[in-house]
Amino acid sequence: MDFEKLTGLGIGTWGLDENHKKKKDEIAAIRYGLDHGLNIIDTAEMYGDGKSEKLIGEAIKGYDRNKLFLISKFYPYHATPELERQSLAASLKRMDTDYLDLYLLHWRGSHRLSDTIRGLEALQKEGLIRHWGVSNFDTSDMKELFTVPGGKECFANEDLYNIKERGTEFNLQDWQEKHGVSFIGYSPFNSGKGDTIRITQNLKIVARDHHVTPHQIMLAWTMRNGNVLTIPKSSSIKHMKENIAAQDIKLTDDELRLINSDFPIPTEKTPLAVI
Ligand SMILES: NC(=O)c1ccc[n+]([C@@H]2O[C@H](COP(=O)([O-])OP(=O)(O)OC[C@H]3O[C@@H](n4cnc5c(N)ncnc54)[C@H](OP(=O)(O)O)[C@@H]3O)[C@@H](O)[C@H]2O)c1
């Protein structure tokens, strides 16, 4: 599966397989997602020290690899040609696959971007990754990346984005759109146990009118313009089902205005929020 641009709904996996008793349910939730039209899975070597990648390897067994879009990330201190190669080999082994669709620098570290890109280009040439990108980059980081040889080939940048953390709307999302870099919004429920966003009266009203939950409204909101890939993590079929259904929710202009009154549109640049 390849995309010109990543949008819509994918599957987040941070924290999966931390509690072994839940593993069966977590795998079932991922498979439910894959069986109901989702095909993008986001993970990282960091998540559970490789456990999340291993769990994905198990979850995707038996599925057509060509129909999946697998994203993983390497630590900033592995961002050199040699260490990227080693990290990737370990991730591929854990996920039991021959290639990644997208390989991201998890956040900026001290290695030169030019070295990081050189390593990624080599992996790409060998067919071990189809695309490369970055994560937790702000507008200034993206602009700098574009000055580095090969930097304009960056396929995606993955940043925190939800109804409460809208800072990237100020000038980053537009910049990425203009420069053909997909925007992946992580933690649509602001992480944690999914209760780190205030469920306001307005959110409740909008949810009630659509006969859905406030979380489904939060998710539909992240997808409202068709230019973001949102990647909620859910470890139950129940949540996965609700998240899939959120793709069909169309918010009206009036509803968006109500939501804006509780969670305002950014009017100035703020430091990039991260989790
Ligand atoms: N690039 C980065 O630096 C970075 C940083 C953070 C996250 N990420 C990626 O983004 C993904 C998502 O972010 P996240 O895991 O931090 O948090 P999140 O998706 O914002 O929130 C996950 C929480 O929401 C709950 N949830 C899921 N669906 C729900 C629903 N329909 N109703 C109510 N609660 C629901 C989950 O519960 P259950 O598990 O019980 O279903 C879990 O407690 C990660 O898994 C990871 O892949 C990337």
The ligand as a Gaussian input file, in Angstrom:
#p B3LYP/6-31G(d) Opt

LIG

0 1
 N        5.741000      10.532000      17.714000
 C        5.621000      10.665000      19.018000
 O        6.474000      11.261000      19.697000
 C        4.400000      10.106000      19.690000
 C        4.098000      10.473000      21.002000
 C        2.944000       9.942000      21.591000
 C        2.124000       9.078000      20.865000
 N        2.474000       8.713000      19.596000
 C        1.630000       7.781000      18.808000
 O        0.266000       8.206000      18.881000
 C       -0.521000       7.139000      19.368000
 C       -1.721000       7.645000      20.147000
 O       -1.329000       8.417000      21.244000
 P       -1.398000       7.897000      22.762000
 O       -1.281000       6.431000      22.778000
 O       -0.410000       8.709000      23.500000
 O       -2.802000       8.332000      23.283000
 P       -4.272000       8.598000      22.700000
 O       -4.516000       7.806000      21.479000
 O       -4.463000      10.057000      22.683000
 O       -5.125000       8.033000      23.915000
 C       -5.095000       6.679000      24.242000
 C       -6.111000       6.475000      25.367000
 O       -7.415000       6.738000      24.856000
 C       -8.253000       5.622000      25.129000
 N       -9.210000       5.483000      24.027000
 C       -9.025000       5.006000      22.776000
 N      -10.153000       5.045000      22.061000
 C      -11.102000       5.556000      22.899000
 C      -12.477000       5.835000      22.750000
 N      -13.124000       5.611000      21.599000
 N      -13.149000       6.342000      23.836000
 C      -12.511000       6.587000      25.005000
 N      -11.193000       6.345000      25.189000
 C      -10.499000       5.843000      24.143000
 C       -7.326000       4.441000      25.214000
 O       -7.934000       3.441000      25.995000
 P       -7.759000       1.880000      25.666000
 O       -6.315000       1.619000      25.430000
 O       -8.307000       1.239000      26.902000
 O       -8.582000       1.557000      24.453000
 C       -6.124000       5.057000      25.887000
 O       -6.314000       5.116000      27.294000
 C        0.475000       6.331000      20.226000
 O       -0.049000       5.069000      20.570000
 C        1.673000       6.336000      19.327000
 O        1.520000       5.400000      18.285000
 C        3.566000       9.252000      18.987000

